[in-house]
Amino acid sequence: MGERLGFSRPILDTEWTDAPTRRSHVWVEVLVIVWLCWLYDEISNLSPLRLHTALAHGATLLQIERVWHLNPELTLNTWAAAHRSIALPMANFYDSAHFVVTLGVVAVLWWRHPGLYRSLRNSLVLINVIGFVVFWAYPLAPPRMLPAAGFVDVVAVTHAWGSWQTNAVASQANELAAMPSLHMAWACWTAVALWQMLRGRRWRIVVLVYPLVTALVVMATANHFLLDVIAGMATAWAAFGLVSRLSAGNSPKMPALWLTPTTLWLTPRTLWLTPRTLWLTPKAPLRTRITGWLRHRGQPNST
């Protein structure tokens, strides 16, 4: 199909076609970062004009979660605000891990694993692009901007270094970009990247810790709703799937554990890949996967 349209495979990052283990040029990576920062800044400049819309969206989303009984963020936030010794590390984690961990993994990938870097870098870029499009189309205020609903801005009250009121870098961030949670999307990306780099079954539990902690922290600090977290996972899934499709099989295979947003809600049955979970592979039609899931749910637990 692609060849009939006039382009060859892979579509993304064609400089890697002939030498897939060669590191990309630093200036290429810098240009990508600059472009993403510029795009983010342009969307952020719209924030003052969209505050009322974002607050209305936040109130509506909170009401939807309450109707569906999917609103753990208020309980987590109330608990965190009452325990400063826990709230401060959470606030600092929210401010720093998002960049430090992700950029650290990016650097290690570029330096030590150039064969994995291309597709994973493309996935991360696409995660951000998808997020920016949603930020533009659906501005959403985070829970901390809804104090009437009982939320407390944990980052502000703990005077964490990234407080919106005191930190120059944080003040440049887009406060109306709660949907999707890029913290969660980046955490999922980081887990998949570590899964690719760290060989061995024992690491499968370890790589799951970071996104799970991230999900807990972003809700406990009142920076994201649960639906934001789910949207962040879906964003990562969509980006991985699209890059894999465009790369026509040249990208590293993602673990089946991460192939759908639903599978990110882990149970002991799904921690390890078994023949029962093979229906999660992207090659299986959606109907087949749903049928397999229903059949699996109806079987007694043999583990």
ROKE-213795 format. One record per residue: x, y, z of N, C-alpha, C in turn; residue number from 1; residue in one letter. Coordinates in steps of 0.2 Angstrom, whole numbers. Example, Ala and Ser with C-alpha at 12.3 -4.5 7.8 and 13.67 -1.06 7.14 Angstrom:
2
REC;66;-28;39;62;-22;39;66;-16;39;1;A $
REC;64;-11;35;68;-5;36;64;0;39;2;S $
END
This chain:
303
REC;4;-6;0;0;0;0;4;6;0;1;M $
REC;9;6;5;14;12;5;18;13;-1;2;G $
REC;20;8;-4;24;8;-10;20;11;-16;3;E $
REC;13;9;-16;9;12;-22;8;19;-21;4;R $
REC;8;22;-15;7;29;-13;14;33;-15;5;L $
REC;19;29;-16;25;33;-18;30;34;-12;6;G $
REC;30;30;-7;35;30;-2;37;23;1;7;F $
REC;43;22;3;45;16;5;45;15;12;8;S $
REC;46;9;15;47;8;22;54;8;24;9;R $
REC;55;10;31;50;13;35;48;20;34;10;P $
REC;43;23;35;41;29;34;45;34;39;11;I $
REC;45;32;45;48;36;50;56;35;50;12;L $
REC;60;41;50;67;41;52;70;36;46;13;D $
REC;70;38;40;73;34;35;80;34;35;14;T $
REC;84;38;39;91;38;39;93;32;42;15;E $
REC;89;28;46;91;22;49;90;16;45;16;W $
REC;88;17;39;86;11;35;92;7;33;17;T $
REC;98;10;32;104;6;30;108;4;35;18;D $
REC;108;8;41;112;6;47;108;7;53;19;A $
REC;104;2;55;99;2;60;103;2;67;20;P $
REC;109;1;67;113;1;74;117;7;75;21;T $
REC;117;12;70;121;18;70;117;23;74;22;R $
REC;120;27;79;117;32;82;115;37;78;23;R $
REC;109;40;79;107;46;75;111;52;77;24;S $
REC;111;57;73;115;63;74;112;67;80;25;H $
REC;116;70;84;114;74;90;110;80;87;26;V $
REC;112;83;82;108;89;80;101;87;78;27;W $
REC;100;81;75;93;79;74;89;78;80;28;V $
REC;92;75;85;88;75;91;87;82;94;29;E $
REC;91;86;94;90;93;97;85;96;93;30;V $
REC;85;96;86;79;99;82;72;96;84;31;L $
REC;72;89;86;66;86;88;63;89;94;32;V $
REC;68;90;99;66;93;105;64;100;105;33;I $
REC;68;104;101;66;111;100;59;112;97;34;V $
REC;58;107;92;51;108;89;45;106;93;35;W $
REC;46;101;98;41;99;102;40;104;108;36;L $
REC;46;108;110;45;113;115;41;119;112;37;C $
REC;43;120;105;39;126;102;32;125;101;38;W $
REC;30;118;99;23;117;99;20;117;105;39;L $
REC;23;114;111;20;115;117;19;122;119;40;Y $
REC;24;126;118;23;133;120;18;137;117;41;D $
REC;17;135;110;11;138;106;4;137;109;42;E $
REC;4;130;111;-3;128;114;-4;131;121;43;I $
REC;2;132;125;2;135;132;0;142;131;44;S $
REC;1;145;126;0;153;126;-8;154;125;45;N $
REC;-12;148;124;-19;149;123;-22;149;130;46;L $
REC;-18;146;135;-21;145;142;-25;151;145;47;S $
REC;-23;157;145;-27;162;148;-34;163;144;48;P $
REC;-34;161;138;-41;162;134;-45;157;135;49;L $
REC;-43;151;139;-47;145;139;-48;143;146;50;R $
REC;-47;147;151;-48;145;158;-55;143;160;51;L $
REC;-60;147;158;-66;145;160;-69;139;156;52;H $
REC;-67;138;150;-69;132;147;-65;126;150;53;T $
REC;-59;126;152;-55;121;155;-58;119;162;54;A $
REC;-60;124;166;-63;123;172;-70;119;172;55;L $
REC;-74;122;166;-80;118;165;-79;111;163;56;A $
REC;-74;110;159;-73;103;157;-71;99;163;57;H $
REC;-67;102;168;-65;98;174;-71;96;178;58;G $
REC;-75;101;179;-81;99;183;-85;94;180;59;A $
REC;-86;94;173;-90;89;170;-87;82;170;60;T $
REC;-80;82;170;-77;76;170;-77;73;177;61;L $
REC;-77;77;182;-77;75;189;-84;72;190;62;L $
REC;-89;75;187;-96;72;188;-97;66;185;63;Q $
REC;-94;65;179;-94;59;175;-91;53;179;64;I $
REC;-85;54;182;-82;49;186;-86;48;192;65;E $
REC;-89;52;195;-94;51;201;-100;47;199;66;R $
REC;-102;48;193;-108;44;191;-106;37;190;67;V $
REC;-100;36;187;-97;29;186;-93;26;192;68;W $
REC;-93;30;197;-89;27;203;-82;26;202;69;H $
REC;-79;31;198;-72;30;196;-68;36;198;70;L $
REC;-69;38;204;-66;44;207;-61;43;213;71;N $
REC;-56;39;212;-52;38;218;-47;44;220;72;P $
REC;-47;49;215;-42;54;216;-43;59;222;73;E $
REC;-50;60;224;-51;64;230;-49;60;236;74;L $
REC;-50;54;237;-48;50;242;-41;50;243;75;T $
REC;-37;49;238;-30;49;238;-27;56;239;76;L $
REC;-30;61;237;-28;68;238;-29;70;245;77;N $
REC;-35;68;248;-36;69;255;-31;66;260;78;T $
REC;-30;60;258;-25;56;262;-18;59;262;79;W $
REC;-16;61;255;-9;63;255;-8;70;258;80;A $
REC;-13;74;258;-13;81;261;-13;81;268;81;A $
REC;-15;75;271;-15;74;278;-8;71;281;82;A $
REC;-4;69;276;2;66;278;8;70;275;83;H $
REC;10;75;277;16;79;274;22;75;273;84;R $
REC;24;70;277;30;67;276;30;62;270;85;S $
REC;23;61;268;23;57;262;21;61;256;86;I $
REC;17;67;257;15;71;252;21;75;249;87;A $
REC;26;77;253;32;80;250;36;76;245;88;L $
REC;38;70;247;41;66;242;37;65;235;89;P $
REC;30;64;236;26;63;231;26;69;226;90;M $
REC;26;75;229;26;81;225;33;82;222;91;A $
REC;38;80;225;45;81;221;45;75;216;92;N $
REC;42;70;217;42;64;212;38;67;206;93;F $
REC;32;70;207;28;72;202;32;78;198;94;Y $
REC;36;82;201;39;87;197;46;85;194;95;D $
REC;49;80;196;56;78;194;56;72;190;96;S $
REC;53;67;192;54;60;189;51;60;181;97;A $
REC;46;64;180;43;65;173;49;66;168;98;H $
REC;53;71;170;59;73;165;65;69;167;99;F $
REC;67;68;173;74;65;174;74;58;172;100;V $
REC;69;54;174;68;47;172;68;46;165;101;V $
REC;63;49;162;62;49;154;68;51;150;102;T $
REC;71;57;152;76;59;148;83;54;149;103;L $
REC;83;52;155;89;47;157;88;41;153;104;G $
REC;82;38;152;81;32;148;82;34;141;105;V $
REC;80;40;138;82;42;131;89;42;130;106;V $
REC;93;45;135;100;45;134;104;38;134;107;A $
REC;101;34;138;104;27;138;103;24;132;108;V $
REC;96;24;129;94;21;123;99;24;117;109;L $
REC;100;30;117;103;33;112;111;31;112;110;W $
REC;114;30;118;121;29;118;122;21;118;111;W $
REC;118;17;121;119;10;122;115;6;118;112;R $
REC;109;8;116;105;4;112;102;7;106;113;H $
REC;107;9;101;104;13;95;99;9;91;114;P $
REC;100;2;91;95;-2;87;88;-2;90;115;G $
REC;87;0;96;81;1;99;78;8;99;116;L $
REC;83;12;99;82;20;100;77;22;95;117;Y $
REC;78;21;88;74;24;83;66;24;84;118;R $
REC;64;18;85;57;17;85;54;19;92;119;S $
REC;58;18;97;56;21;104;56;28;104;120;L $
REC;61;31;101;61;39;100;55;41;97;121;R $
REC;53;38;91;47;40;87;41;39;91;122;N $
REC;40;34;95;34;33;99;34;38;104;123;S $
REC;39;40;107;39;46;112;37;52;109;124;L $
REC;40;54;103;38;60;99;30;60;98;125;V $
REC;28;54;95;21;53;94;16;54;100;126;L $
REC;19;51;105;15;52;112;14;59;113;127;I $
REC;19;63;112;18;70;114;14;74;109;128;N $
REC;15;72;102;10;75;97;3;74;99;129;V $
REC;1;68;100;-6;66;102;-8;70;108;130;I $
REC;-4;70;113;-6;74;119;-7;81;117;131;G $
REC;-2;84;113;-3;92;111;-10;93;108;132;F $
REC;-11;88;103;-18;89;99;-24;89;104;133;V $
REC;-24;84;109;-29;84;114;-29;90;118;134;V $
REC;-23;93;120;-23;99;124;-26;105;121;135;F $
REC;-25;105;114;-28;110;110;-35;110;109;136;W $
REC;-37;104;108;-44;102;107;-49;102;113;137;A $
REC;-46;100;118;-50;99;124;-46;101;131;138;Y $
REC;-45;108;132;-42;110;138;-46;108;144;139;P $
REC;-42;105;149;-45;103;155;-41;105;161;140;L $
REC;-44;108;166;-41;110;172;-40;103;176;141;A $
REC;-34;103;180;-33;97;184;-37;98;190;142;P $
REC;-38;92;194;-42;93;200;-40;98;205;143;P $
REC;-33;99;206;-31;104;211;-34;111;209;144;R $
REC;-37;113;203;-40;119;202;-47;119;203;145;M $
REC;-49;114;207;-56;113;209;-57;113;216;146;L $
REC;-55;118;220;-55;117;227;-62;116;230;147;P $
REC;-67;119;227;-73;118;229;-76;111;230;148;A $
REC;-72;107;226;-74;99;226;-70;96;231;149;A $
REC;-66;99;235;-62;97;241;-55;95;239;150;G $
REC;-52;97;233;-45;95;232;-40;100;234;151;F $
REC;-35;97;236;-29;101;239;-23;101;234;152;V $
REC;-20;107;233;-14;107;228;-8;105;232;153;D $
REC;-7;98;232;-1;96;237;5;99;235;154;V $
REC;7;100;229;13;103;227;14;110;230;155;V $
REC;9;113;230;9;120;233;9;120;240;156;A $
REC;5;116;243;5;117;251;11;114;254;157;V $
REC;15;109;250;21;106;253;27;111;251;158;T $
REC;26;116;247;31;120;245;37;116;241;159;H $
REC;35;111;237;39;107;233;43;112;229;160;A $
REC;49;110;226;53;114;222;50;116;215;161;W $
REC;45;112;213;41;113;207;35;117;208;162;G $
REC;34;120;214;27;123;215;25;128;210;163;S $
REC;19;128;208;17;133;202;18;140;204;164;W $
REC;18;141;211;18;148;213;25;151;214;165;Q $
REC;30;146;215;37;149;216;42;147;211;166;T $
REC;41;142;207;46;139;202;45;142;195;167;N $
REC;50;145;193;50;149;186;49;144;181;168;A $
REC;52;138;181;51;133;176;43;130;176;169;V $
REC;41;129;182;34;126;183;29;131;180;170;A $
REC;30;138;181;26;143;180;25;143;172;171;S $
REC;29;141;168;29;141;161;25;135;158;172;Q $
REC;23;130;163;20;124;160;12;126;159;173;A $
REC;9;122;155;2;122;153;-2;119;159;174;N $
REC;-5;123;163;-9;121;168;-16;118;166;175;E $
REC;-18;119;160;-24;117;157;-23;111;153;176;L $
REC;-18;107;154;-16;101;150;-17;94;154;177;A $
REC;-22;93;157;-23;87;161;-25;81;157;178;A $
REC;-28;82;151;-30;76;147;-27;76;141;179;M $
REC;-23;71;139;-21;65;143;-16;67;148;180;P $
REC;-14;62;153;-9;63;157;-2;61;154;181;S $
REC;2;66;152;8;64;149;13;61;154;182;L $
REC;12;63;160;16;59;165;15;52;165;183;H $
REC;8;50;164;7;43;163;9;40;157;184;M $
REC;8;43;151;10;41;145;18;40;145;185;A $
REC;22;45;147;29;44;147;31;39;152;186;W $
REC;27;38;157;29;32;162;28;25;158;187;A $
REC;23;25;155;22;19;151;27;18;146;188;C $
REC;29;23;142;34;23;137;41;21;141;189;W $
REC;42;23;146;48;22;150;48;14;152;190;T $
REC;43;12;154;42;5;156;44;0;150;191;A $
REC;41;2;144;42;-2;138;49;-2;136;192;V $
REC;52;4;136;59;5;134;63;1;139;193;A $
REC;62;1;145;66;-3;150;65;-11;149;194;L $
REC;59;-12;147;57;-19;145;62;-22;140;195;W $
REC;63;-17;135;67;-19;129;74;-19;131;196;Q $
REC;76;-15;135;84;-15;137;85;-20;142;197;M $
REC;81;-21;147;83;-26;152;80;-33;151;198;L $
REC;85;-37;149;83;-44;147;82;-48;154;199;R $
REC;77;-53;153;76;-57;159;69;-57;162;200;G $
REC;67;-62;164;60;-62;167;59;-59;173;201;R $
REC;64;-58;177;64;-55;184;63;-48;183;202;R $
REC;64;-45;178;63;-38;177;56;-36;175;203;W $
REC;52;-41;174;45;-39;172;41;-36;178;204;R $
REC;42;-37;184;39;-34;189;42;-27;190;205;I $
REC;49;-27;190;52;-20;191;50;-15;187;206;V $
REC;49;-16;180;47;-11;176;40;-8;176;207;V $
REC;36;-12;180;29;-10;181;29;-6;187;208;L $
REC;33;-5;191;33;-1;197;32;6;195;209;V $
REC;37;8;191;37;16;189;30;18;187;210;Y $
REC;27;15;182;20;18;180;15;17;185;211;P $
REC;15;12;189;10;11;194;11;17;200;212;L $
REC;17;18;201;19;24;206;17;30;203;213;V $
REC;18;31;197;16;38;193;9;39;194;214;T $
REC;5;33;192;-2;34;192;-5;36;199;215;A $
REC;-2;33;204;-4;35;211;-2;42;213;216;L $
REC;4;44;211;6;51;213;2;56;209;217;V $
REC;1;55;203;-2;61;199;-10;62;202;218;V $
REC;-13;57;204;-19;57;207;-19;60;214;219;M $
REC;-14;57;218;-14;59;225;-12;67;226;220;A $
REC;-8;69;221;-6;77;221;-12;81;218;221;T $
REC;-17;78;216;-23;82;212;-21;85;206;222;A $
REC;-16;82;202;-14;84;196;-18;81;190;223;N $
REC;-21;75;191;-24;72;186;-30;68;189;224;H $
REC;-35;68;185;-41;63;186;-39;56;184;225;F $
REC;-43;51;186;-42;44;184;-43;44;177;226;L $
REC;-48;47;174;-49;47;166;-43;50;163;227;L $
REC;-39;54;166;-33;57;163;-28;52;162;228;D $
REC;-27;48;168;-22;42;168;-24;37;163;229;V $
REC;-30;35;162;-32;30;157;-31;33;150;230;I $
REC;-32;39;149;-31;42;143;-23;42;141;231;A $
REC;-19;43;146;-12;43;145;-10;37;143;232;G $
REC;-12;31;146;-11;24;144;-13;23;137;233;M $
REC;-19;25;136;-21;24;129;-17;28;124;234;A $
REC;-15;34;125;-10;38;121;-4;34;120;235;T $
REC;-1;31;125;5;27;124;4;21;119;236;A $
REC;-2;18;121;-3;12;117;-4;14;109;237;W $
REC;-8;19;108;-9;21;101;-3;23;98;238;A $
REC;2;27;101;8;29;98;12;23;97;239;A $
REC;13;18;101;17;12;100;14;8;94;240;F $
REC;7;7;94;4;4;88;5;7;82;241;G $
REC;4;14;81;5;17;75;12;17;72;242;L $
REC;17;18;77;24;18;75;26;11;72;243;V $
REC;23;6;76;25;-1;74;22;-3;67;244;S $
REC;16;0;66;12;-1;59;16;3;54;245;R $
REC;18;9;55;22;13;50;29;10;49;246;L $
REC;32;7;54;38;4;53;38;-3;49;247;S $
REC;32;-5;48;31;-12;45;35;-17;48;248;A $
REC;35;-18;54;38;-23;57;45;-22;59;249;G $
REC;48;-17;57;55;-16;59;57;-13;66;250;N $
REC;51;-11;69;52;-9;76;52;-15;81;251;S $
REC;55;-14;87;55;-19;92;48;-21;94;252;P $
REC;47;-27;95;41;-29;97;39;-27;104;253;K $
REC;33;-24;105;31;-22;112;29;-28;116;254;M $
REC;30;-29;122;27;-34;126;20;-34;126;255;P $
REC;17;-40;125;9;-41;125;6;-37;131;256;A $
REC;9;-37;136;6;-34;142;4;-27;141;257;L $
REC;7;-24;136;6;-16;136;2;-15;129;258;W $
REC;-1;-20;126;-4;-19;120;-11;-15;120;259;L $
REC;-15;-16;125;-21;-12;126;-21;-9;132;260;T $
REC;-25;-3;133;-26;0;139;-29;-4;144;261;P $
REC;-33;-9;143;-36;-13;147;-31;-17;151;262;T $
REC;-26;-20;147;-21;-24;150;-17;-21;155;263;T $
REC;-17;-14;156;-13;-11;160;-15;-11;167;264;L $
REC;-22;-13;168;-24;-15;175;-22;-22;176;265;W $
REC;-17;-23;180;-14;-29;180;-16;-34;186;266;L $
REC;-17;-40;185;-18;-45;190;-13;-50;190;267;T $
REC;-12;-54;195;-7;-59;195;-7;-64;189;268;P $
REC;-13;-65;186;-13;-69;180;-10;-66;174;269;R $
REC;-9;-59;174;-6;-56;168;1;-54;169;270;T $
REC;4;-55;175;10;-53;176;15;-56;171;271;L $
REC;14;-63;169;19;-66;165;15;-68;159;272;W $
REC;18;-69;153;15;-71;147;15;-78;147;273;L $
REC;9;-81;146;7;-88;145;3;-89;139;274;T $
REC;2;-95;137;-2;-96;131;-9;-93;132;275;P $
REC;-12;-93;138;-18;-90;139;-18;-82;137;276;R $
REC;-13;-79;137;-13;-72;136;-10;-70;129;277;T $
REC;-9;-76;125;-7;-74;118;-12;-71;113;278;L $
REC;-19;-71;116;-24;-68;112;-23;-60;112;279;W $
REC;-18;-58;116;-17;-51;117;-13;-48;111;280;L $
REC;-10;-52;107;-5;-50;102;-9;-46;97;281;T $
REC;-6;-41;94;-10;-36;89;-12;-40;83;282;P $
REC;-9;-46;81;-11;-49;75;-18;-52;76;283;K $
REC;-20;-53;82;-27;-56;83;-32;-51;81;284;A $
REC;-38;-53;78;-43;-48;77;-46;-46;83;285;P $
REC;-49;-40;84;-52;-38;90;-58;-43;92;286;L $
REC;-62;-45;88;-67;-50;90;-64;-56;93;287;R $
REC;-59;-58;90;-55;-64;93;-53;-63;100;288;T $
REC;-50;-57;101;-47;-55;107;-52;-55;112;289;R $
REC;-58;-52;110;-64;-51;115;-66;-58;117;290;I $
REC;-67;-62;112;-70;-69;113;-65;-73;118;291;T $
REC;-58;-72;117;-53;-76;121;-54;-73;128;292;G $
REC;-55;-67;129;-55;-64;135;-61;-66;139;293;W $
REC;-67;-67;136;-73;-69;139;-72;-76;141;294;L $
REC;-69;-80;136;-68;-87;138;-63;-88;144;295;R $
REC;-58;-84;144;-53;-84;149;-56;-82;156;296;H $
REC;-61;-77;156;-64;-75;162;-69;-81;165;297;R $
REC;-71;-85;160;-76;-90;163;-73;-96;165;298;G $
REC;-66;-97;165;-62;-103;167;-60;-102;174;299;Q $
REC;-60;-107;178;-57;-106;185;-50;-105;185;300;P $
REC;-48;-102;190;-41;-100;191;-37;-106;192;301;N $
REC;-32;-108;188;-28;-114;189;-21;-113;192;302;S $
REC;-20;-106;193;-13;-105;195;-13;-105;203;303;T $
END
